[in-house]
């Protein structure tokens, strides 16, 4: 029993000595002082106008897999034809309005840069209003294209596949406009 007590005493004194050794403490302080502190730069503004407008160009293979549609079937061929046409139309819309999209993006990013430097965000409502005015016609045409796509896809797919299609689009941050009941 005495041996265990002596062994326990030696072990605890060794642990206490190693933790509170003054030389170890000084070395740790020196090491901490030598680590240079890096300042984080604020990231450059990157306004994703395509994401803001909900512009998505679909990858046929990925969408068919997520919606569980076989591209080799008749239903799959119709599905791929509809999506190919939609992708082409969306690319045409963005190409036609590329100047407006680019200028709006540059306007928003320059405002963000300037406001970060000065800390003055008082012009933000004006910029947002101007951005909405610029993008309103594009947004309306995109909503109309989405509405057409949604009705075509709803007619082609089964109910289960259509639910998967909607679930995939929600993941992509795409919300289809409600259909007008006539």
WORA-V758311 format. One record per pair of residues at least 4 apart in sequence whose ideal C-beta (glycine too) atoms are under 8 Angstrom apart, sorted by the first residue. I is the first residue (numbers start at 0). J is the second residue. D is the distance in Angstrom with one decimal. If there is no record, write none. Layout:
i;j;d
I;J;D
I;J;D
//
This chain:
i;j;d
0;4;6.6
1;5;6.2
2;6;6.0
3;7;6.1
4;8;6.3
5;9;6.3
6;10;6.3
7;11;6.3
8;12;6.2
9;13;6.2
10;14;6.5
11;15;6.2
12;16;6.1
13;17;6.4
14;18;6.4
15;19;6.1
16;20;6.2
17;23;7.4
19;24;7.7
20;24;7.0
21;25;6.5
22;26;6.5
23;27;6.4
24;28;6.6
25;29;6.5
26;30;6.4
27;31;6.4
28;32;6.4
29;33;6.4
30;34;7.2
41;115;6.2
43;108;8.0
43;112;7.8
44;107;7.5
44;108;4.4
44;111;3.8
44;112;5.9
44;115;7.7
45;108;7.3
46;51;7.3
46;104;5.4
46;107;4.5
46;108;5.4
46;111;7.2
47;51;6.4
48;52;6.2
48;100;5.4
48;103;6.3
48;104;4.8
48;107;7.9
48;134;7.7
49;54;4.2
49;93;7.5
49;100;8.0
50;54;7.7
50;172;6.8
51;134;7.7
52;134;6.4
52;137;6.3
52;138;5.9
52;141;6.0
53;141;6.4
53;145;7.5
53;172;7.2
53;173;5.5
53;174;7.3
54;89;6.2
54;93;6.2
54;141;6.7
55;89;7.6
55;168;7.9
55;171;5.6
55;173;5.5
56;86;5.1
56;89;6.0
56;90;6.6
57;61;7.7
57;62;4.9
57;82;5.2
57;85;7.1
57;86;6.0
58;62;6.3
59;63;6.0
59;70;7.1
59;79;5.3
59;82;5.8
59;83;7.1
60;64;6.3
60;70;7.6
61;65;6.3
62;66;6.0
62;68;8.0
62;82;6.5
62;164;7.7
62;167;6.7
63;67;8.0
63;68;4.5
63;69;7.3
63;70;5.2
63;75;6.4
63;78;6.7
63;79;7.2
65;163;6.3
65;164;7.7
65;166;7.9
65;167;4.3
66;78;7.7
66;156;6.8
66;160;5.2
66;163;4.8
66;164;4.6
66;167;6.4
67;159;7.8
67;160;5.9
67;163;6.0
68;72;7.6
68;74;6.4
68;75;5.0
68;78;5.2
68;156;6.8
68;160;5.9
69;74;7.7
69;75;4.9
70;75;4.0
70;76;7.1
70;78;7.4
70;79;5.6
71;75;6.0
71;76;7.9
72;76;7.0
73;77;6.6
74;78;6.2
74;155;6.1
74;156;7.2
75;79;6.2
76;80;6.3
77;81;6.3
77;155;5.1
78;82;6.4
78;152;7.2
78;155;5.5
78;156;7.0
79;83;6.0
80;84;6.5
81;85;6.3
81;148;6.9
81;151;4.9
81;152;6.4
81;155;6.7
82;86;6.2
82;148;7.9
83;87;6.4
84;88;6.3
85;89;6.3
85;144;6.7
85;147;8.0
85;148;4.9
86;90;6.3
87;91;6.4
88;92;6.4
88;144;5.7
89;93;6.4
89;141;7.4
89;144;6.6
90;94;6.0
91;95;6.2
92;96;6.3
92;137;6.9
92;140;5.9
92;141;6.8
92;144;7.3
93;97;6.3
93;100;6.7
96;100;5.6
96;137;5.3
97;101;6.0
98;102;6.2
99;103;6.2
99;133;6.1
99;134;7.8
99;137;7.0
100;104;6.3
100;134;8.0
100;137;7.4
101;105;6.3
102;106;6.3
102;133;7.8
103;107;6.5
103;130;5.7
103;133;4.9
103;134;6.3
104;108;6.2
105;109;6.0
106;110;6.5
106;126;6.9
106;129;7.2
106;130;7.1
107;111;6.4
107;126;6.5
107;130;6.1
108;112;6.4
109;113;6.2
110;114;5.9
110;122;6.7
110;123;7.5
110;126;4.9
111;115;6.3
112;116;6.6
113;117;6.2
113;119;8.0
114;118;7.1
114;119;5.9
114;120;5.1
114;122;7.6
114;123;7.2
122;126;5.8
123;127;6.2
124;128;6.2
125;129;6.3
126;130;6.2
127;131;6.3
128;132;6.4
129;133;6.3
130;134;6.1
131;135;6.1
134;138;5.4
135;139;6.4
136;140;6.6
137;141;6.2
138;142;6.3
139;143;6.5
140;144;6.4
141;145;6.2
142;146;6.3
142;176;5.0
143;147;6.6
144;148;6.3
145;149;6.1
145;173;7.7
145;175;5.4
145;176;6.1
146;150;6.6
146;175;7.1
146;176;5.3
146;178;6.8
147;151;6.3
148;152;6.0
148;175;7.9
149;153;6.1
149;175;4.5
149;176;7.8
149;178;7.3
150;154;6.5
150;178;6.7
151;155;6.4
152;156;5.8
152;161;6.9
152;164;6.0
153;161;5.7
156;160;3.9
156;161;4.5
156;164;6.2
157;161;6.8
158;162;6.6
159;163;6.8
160;164;6.3
161;165;6.5
162;166;6.3
163;167;6.3
164;168;6.5
165;169;6.4
165;175;7.4
166;170;6.8
167;171;6.6
168;173;4.2
168;174;7.5
168;175;6.7
169;173;7.2
169;174;7.2
//
